[in-house]
Amino acid sequence: MPLVPPYIESLRPYVPGRSSEEVCRQYGLAGARKMASNENPLGPSPLAVEAIRRHVSGLHLYPNGGLDLRRTLAETFDLKPENVIAGSGSEGIMSGIIRTFLCDDDEVLTTDAAFIGFQVLARSRGVAYRTVAYRDWHYDLPALAAQITEHTKIIYLANPNNPTGTIFTKHEFDAFYQHVPERVLIILDEAYFEYAKDNPRYPDSMHYRYDNVITLRTFSKIYGLAGVRIGYGFAHQELIANLLKVKLPFEPSTLAQAAGIGALADKEFLHRSLELNARGLRQLTDGFKSMGLEVVPSDANFVMLPFPGPAEAGAFTESLLREGIIVRPLGAFGLQHCVRVSTGTDDDNAKCLEASRRAVSLVTGG
Ligand SMILES: Cc1ncc(COP(=O)(O)O)c(C=O)c1O
């Protein structure tokens, strides 16, 4: 056996969206607008920042494994702390799920071009990773159900989905769930839950109390805390008890936990962020459509633009980068002809659309 297992050797690492500093350096720009990583353009929740400040003096002490945040979340969502886990972002918890539940012969099942973070984590375990194609940029849940085998252990569903921004409905999920054996764990990744929750067709997974479903949510998106690394999960207490055995004992950090508790109380920031995003989605969707681009309808804080081919997607991205607008080409996800654009401030969105108009005329030669 080689030192590095072949499935690690051949693994392509997670490549995050590019930073403003890096793009400014490369293109000789004074500033750039980051619309590549679905972050909150308003910055972090002010109550989270206050909470971080209050906890700085206790940094010489080890954290308590997220217990305070678990209690606060349990109270907020009317659960027991035994049903809640907190971790270093929802990806921290995903990593724990993979380490806790997967055996060598198990299979993971999801859609093509699933959230890249999950793809990398699942593939790093060296188990079979199977996918089905999108149907009109939505999860094809009937096709997924048809692919379940006796080896299937985990089914990963992101709702809303990244990178498409689409949702599956309550009705679609209910029909799908009938086909999933109890021994299969469904990960319902609701990183963009807050943006979709008011859509009456959206299935809030907190209304499901299935023993084989784990819901993951994060403070990285609407609460503006991507840099702090704090996320949480809800599930049956037996699943949580096993995840807690595997979790790094001092994850999440003291400051991450404090930020999460502070953010949960920040209703004003949540409201302001939702309003800005709703405006931004309309502005970007209408603007891109007016240029003749295809825009996938989104329930999240970004839109996906499918281009005729990789060359057009690449030229569009590059042209925006030269003007200091950072968007996300989706080659790493497996969608070489698509680009994802996160909503920004009103001004970011306007500047992005102006630059896109010039980019489109370059790309189409018009
Ligand atoms: C679907 C989905 N899940 C999870 C995450 C990661 O969240 P976290 O920052 O909590 O690890 C993202 C971030 O882009 C995402 O799009």
The ligand as a Gaussian input file, in Angstrom:
#p B3LYP/6-31G(d) Opt

LIG

0 1
 C      -24.537000      24.191000       0.147000
 C      -23.485000      24.659000       1.081000
 N      -23.248000      23.979000       2.193000
 C      -22.307000      24.346000       3.067000
 C      -21.514000      25.449000       2.822000
 C      -20.400000      25.766000       3.757000
 O      -20.847000      26.337000       4.885000
 P      -19.871000      26.559000       6.125000
 O      -19.176000      27.857000       5.872000
 O      -20.818000      26.608000       7.264000
 O      -18.931000      25.417000       6.226000
 C      -21.701000      26.200000       1.682000
 C      -20.843000      27.346000       1.409000
 O      -20.634000      27.797000       0.337000
 C      -22.710000      25.789000       0.782000
 O      -22.907000      26.460000      -0.342000

